[in-house]
C-alpha cells in the first residue's frame, strides 16, 4: 500500500469514527426523550432490577453514581438510562459490594 493510500485510509477511519460517535450521541438523545411514565422506576423496582438492596440503590443515587432524578423527596430512575448506564460499563456497583461486606451488611451478595 502506498503512503498516499495509507493516509487516505486513516482519514476515512477517523471520519467514520467521528460519524459513529455523532450517531451514537443522537441515538442516546432520542432514547432519553422516549422515556414514558412506565419507564420511571422507584428505588425498590431498581433494586429488584439490579438485584441489589434498596439501601445501596439510594446510596448510589445520593452519591451521583447511578442515573437518577430527585422528584420532591423521592428518587426516580429511568429504565432506559439505567440500561445505557449498565451497557457503558460506568457502573460502580462492584466497588460498593465489598464495602457493604466489610460493614456487615447482610444484604450484600455473597460469592
N, C-alpha and C positions, 0 to 999 in steps of 0.2 A: 504494500500500500504506500503510495507516495505521501510526502509530508502534507501536501495540499489536501488530499483526500482525508488524511487523519485529522487535520484541523477542522474540515467540514463536518466530519463525523462527531467530533467533540462539540462543536457549536450546535449541531442538531440535537445531541443528547441533552445539553444544558437547556435548550429551548423546550424540549419535551418535558424535562423535569419541572421547569417553571410553569408550563401549561398544566401539568398534572397537579402541582401544588395549588394553583389557582382553582382548578376544577374541584379538588377536594375541599377547599375553603368554601366554595359556592354550595357544594352539596351539604356540607355541615350546616351552613346558614339555613338552607331550605329545611333540613331535618329539624333544626331547633324551632323554626317557625311553624312546623306541623304539629307541635305539641298540643294535645287536646286535654280536656278535663280528665279523661280516662288515663292519661299519661302521668298525672300528678299523683305521686305516692306519698304516703305517710312514713314516718320513721319505722314503724312496725312492719309495713309492707316491704320497705327496703331491706330491713333486717332479714326477713324471710327470703327475699330475692337473692341477697348476697350470702345467706346462711351465716349471719353474724348476730351478735347481740344488739338489741336496740340501743343500749347504753353506748356501745362502741360507735354505732352509726351517728348518734347525737354528738359524741366527742369529735368524730371526724368532720362533721358539718360545722361545728363551732370553731374548729381549727382551720377551716377552709381547705381541707384535704380531700373533700368529696364534693361534686357539684350539687349545690343546694341553695334554696332561697328561703329566707325567713318571712313568713306571712303573719304579721302581728307577732304573737309569741310562739308560733308553731313553725316547724321546719317542713318544707315540702320539697320533693325531689322529682325530677323529670326522668321517666323511664328511658327515653331516647338519649338524654345526656349521660345517664349512667352507663348505658351500653357503649356510647362513644368513649367515655372515660375509661371503661374497662378495656376496650379494644386498643386504646392508645398506650396502654401499659403505664398510665400515670397513677395507678392505684398505689397507695402507701399502706394498704391493708396488711401486707406481710410484716412491716415494721411495727405495727400496732399489736399483733397477736403475741409475739414474745414478751412485750411489756405487760400485757394482760396476764400472762402466765406468771411472771415474776411477782406481780402484786397479789396473786392468789385468786384471780377472777375465775370462778368455776365455769363461766360461760365460754371461756376461750376454747378453741378447738384443740383437741389432743391429737398427737401423731398416731 
